[in-house]
Structures are given as C-alpha cells and as structure tokens.
Amino acid sequence: MWKQLFIMAILLAALIGADRYIQHQRADERKASAQVTELFSTAMFLENPVAAFRLITADDREWTYIHDEGIWRSVEAFGAPGIQSRMELLLPSLLSARGVIQAKTSEHQAHFGLGGSERIVIAACGPAVLTDPDGDVIAGIEIGRAIPETNSTFVRRLGEQAIWAVNIDFHDIIKLSEVPGIPPMLDPNIIPEAWPGADVGIQSVSVQRFDGGESYRAQRVERTPADAESSRAVPWEWVIEISDGTYSIDPRLVQSYFLFLVRAPFAGILRPGNRPELGFEDPQAQIDLTTADGEVLRLLVGARQPRGGVAILNSYTQVGYLLDPNLLPLLVPDADVLLGDALDDPWEPHIRPERQFPDLPEGVELPAEMLR
C-alpha cells in the first residue's frame, strides 16, 4: 500500500512540476508578446533599396508607384505623380512602426479589420516590381482597423499570421480616391505637389494666346530704393506687360492666380502619345511659370475633347490632363482680370485649402541608399 502511495506522490509531484513549467512557459510567451518591437529593421531596406510601392485596396485592385528621379509616378495613371508628401511618408512609417503582437494566429482577423472592407496592403518593392511574378516585394503589411484612441492601427506583416497593434495610423497617411478607377494617393492637381517651384517662389508668369486673345507677362520687379522708402512698402512690386505698356497690378490678384495654378484640379488623365486631336502641336495658349531660380514650367492648352474637357500638357511631369472647360478662363485669364480690383478676385472661390498631412512620429532618417 505504502508503495502505491509513494508512486502516486511521485506522479503528483511530476504533474505539479509539469504544470508549473507550462505556466512559466506561457508567462514567458505572454511577456515576449507584450514587448514593444520594431515592425521592420532598417538593415532590411538598406540591403534592398526601395524602387516602388504597391498598394492593394479592399476590392483587390493593385496600384503601383515607381520612384523616378525623385517623383513617385503611378503606373496605372500613365505616370501621373502621387501626392509627394504622402508617398514620402510610406517608407519612414514602415521603419518607425513599433508595436505589440495582439494575436499569434489569424483566427479572429475580422475583429482586427483584416481581410474585410477596411483592408489595405502596402508593399515596398524592388526594381523588378513590374517583371517579377511576385512583384519583387521587399516587405509589406496588411492594414486593418484603425485605433483612434491611440492613433494606431492593427497590421499584419505580409506572409505571416501574427497581428500587431502599431503606433502609426496608416489610414491617416493613405488617401483613397473617392472616384472609382482612380489610384489611391494620386495627386489631384495639374501642377503636382512634387513640383519644387512652388516652394522656390514664382518670379513671373507669361501667358501667350494663340486664339486671338491678348498675350502678356506678369513679373515681380524690384523697386528703386527711393520708391521703396517713399511708399514704405515691400521692396518689390508686380507689373504686367501688355501691348500698350507696363502697369502695376495688385499683388493679391497675382497671388490668387498663382494659388489657383498650383491647385487647379484635373478632370481626367490622357493616355500618352503624339495624337493630333489633343491639339498640343497647335495650342490655344501657353503658360510659362518661371521660378526665382530660373526654372520654367510650361502648360500647353490644347483642344477641347469630344467627351468633354480641355487637353492640358504639363512640361514638368510630361503628363497630359483634362481640364474642366469652366475653369479655362481662370487658367488663362484675360489681362484685364489681372489689371482689376482684388475685390473682384475670380479665383478666390476656387482656391482649395492647402492639404494637411499627418506628422510622422519620431523615427528614422532615411539614408539616400534606401531609394533607388
């Protein structure tokens, strides 16, 4: 009898020991899963410089942006630029993302907004993005539900099961288009944000009319020291040169015109190609914007298109756009408009507020070698 009791005691001790071992193991696992960890390492992207991004929306449509001489261009939109501020946040955000694993399997992925209508995929890709069957993916995430209380998001690394809560709200960075068939993150303006001239400052605008209207040039000129002192004004003024002379104009009107130019929205994007029906060989008008450092951006105003819209060619992006015909008089105004009163500003109702972009959390600086 005592032998049986002794054996049972040994078995009980072994079971207690095993239970304690399992409990310790589970505690260690919980502790490890609760540690804040970086989502991706910097070394991964230094070894594999990013040449493109691929976005996949909830409807399983794929959109690719290629990094081309400092501009993120949409493959699906014939090379039209993405919103530069937002595109330049993608890689730093991936590198800055840190979080905690919430689930080690995808069993309850719907609870985290993964696999459903909120789902977005971001993939950082290499130079073979268009030729590699797998998209030459370096790393990426599937984005689930946002967590507004902490400005964070549930994500899952591509090819893995674990679901994370990370410190960045990726939904706040990715701008989805409200128009079916238009890529997410696409810059909505004929002169995109990627053009550096708006930051440098515009020195002059030259409008040449080939439709019978009057051509002119508005430019900023320095005042003489005596004029500047007597007027107690800024040491420069805006003047317009027309056929019968040079006249001073209200700088507020010029400012409104420039703001309209750099924020004028397009109604469509033209398929590239030298097609006579676009009218770029025989344009209606030509607008030259010259920056303070002497760079020139040219807009060619082509022909009205059969399905609506006026064809516009941007020399900086080399992309053709469609402009709403109702906006053409604002894009190519008569000289009399710039000679008018600022109270009669025709551009003010059409100047959209500047886009506001989320601040990137403190994180890594991007070495140039991370981008091809």
Disulfide bonds with the S-S distance in Angstrom:
none
